[in-house]
Amino acid sequence: MRPPFAPMAPILREQLPEGPDWGYQLKWDGVRLITEIHSGQVQLYSRKMLNKNTVYPELTAALSEIGGSCVLDGEAVVFDPVKQRPVFQKVLQRERMRNSKTISDAGARQPVQYVLFDLLQDGTEDLSGLPYRERHERLQAKFPDNRGLFFVTDLYEDGTALWQWVEERQWEGIVCKRLTSPYREDKMHSDWYKKKTALQLEVTVVGVTIKEGRLASLVMIMDGMYLGKVSSGLNEQMKRQLLEYALQDASPQSPFASLQSDLKRDQIIWLSTSFPLVVTGQEITDGGLLRHSKIVTFGPRIKGS
């Protein structure tokens, strides 16, 4: 099971599987990381097997102290102390950094943690064929301290109770794992499933796109990062009002240092004065875009226009 390989991925499912053969875990809303440790030498890999050592130097350093050899599976997350949960946008900001000093400064402000959920190899022993319950128990025994930069996620028996906890606290979702399942690559299995809560995000509109003289969509950012475009939830009257607003408040300056690829063919009116928006969506992709976005409500500036 040493890299490269396609990490086992949970399949999206609305109905939670139930029964004594299933265990449940929090979905951590982070970036997948496979770790190979060999005699203190650490290699971090993304889901697509790209090396991530320079992106997460603090994790590389901490994991190098383990010693021995193993292959781990988990997620890099950044915990938001205000929201009391991990926030994908924050770890995505780290993913997009290229300067080592910028990364070091970011690590000091918002440390990344590595949430472990699988042990695929221990020493020279390949564990991928063992039942998941046994792999998780061996992972817990190998990493009993849950207070550092890396820790083992818990495994719960009551999926309904965990889902209720997740919904109440607006976490991303839960992952359901068949306790007898081996580790299979990618989605070639019927053993891991995920159920996700609907995302509801507070975003900022910084521009509008125009098509054939009519407003087509709103350009969104969150925490200063491009989140995509949204049009679902707009009726024709709203589009007319928003176009009028944009024309009156137009700015010659783009808020982005470089234009995102999916905006390059658009006619865009940038706004001098941005405004808030609440949207829902299915998930934020690895590229940082909100999938299946829909407008819930506008901020007070637009409501009163």
Steps between C-alpha positions, in 0.01 A plus 500: 500500500794739469423799276407560229142374515147641489380552860177325600218751463153500663197503271236770548176355634193658659394203714729392783581126501412346835589186691778350713733474199522880463707767673464878467748788498494875465569635152777747567468748212869503410751393234581130460856408590677166465820478705792267443752483784822303456771518767399853595474621140151635424323538168155662489278436198173650384203297381651522152843397636661844472773563758389741776806519728563868425133588552487348851853530642380488862326167438805364321720596796263360764447170318876455447535450877291183492778277374455160341297452184129525426242628251218718637178636355329813627411866442674830558261743670499852642273541801309827532487594872196724446290252303634211708550277196741452210457736204603378156570851366770548762694188407446583131674834564804302613478280190528809279803649673836465326741713704670316789494805730130557428433135583703525821314815607165337420595197707573722798163676469282204406670166561407205282410173669512154348196284580591130464238240411690207348824303537585326173847373576690452826866420461517246219148370571230586247179562696273587209332159498407512870149601615463873556422456872837328550689761296339777706586326829862463392505865396374606843760283672776651286387860562338515845564874554222714349637840598768575242510597134369158404238283667270204431134568428247314714283214380136505619231234511190723483479667159167671567629671813819608324302643207281699742816638668644596160181677388469695825861625476507547121786260434549370145356152546582146605674201344358149542744207479435128488704368793596180318614675182853488359660808347406525133620772269282790383123417491524138389311376804170505691655552843550873563221757467462865589203716583545875483312790650393778268759776509375848586762768456528876544676631190576836341397603148777694323368503144233389257528325164308625197371296206318656205443818697338323796637404840602133498658432841665645809874460570565380856795504738535365854785588734655689210503197268303442182210260562335492158186646341138466607176562310255249645240681709493813283180593317482748212403793722797435729732481199378837371542663842845351548615608154385854571684491832818371332492765226467775761777354718743375233872489573779476241709293743475121539539374860720213373870519418435261213168400346371150574472272199120471510469883490730569207229475234240692699398863467527621859402816684708527818339678795647795687293398803460126558199361681431190715306196389397173663519197273465125528698241310582132485874526566814703440714326241876445526530799267316718751170541312156455654305230316124534435487842662166668567411838648320498835486870585664834421663738743323817620646724228331301224182429698444871536579589140 
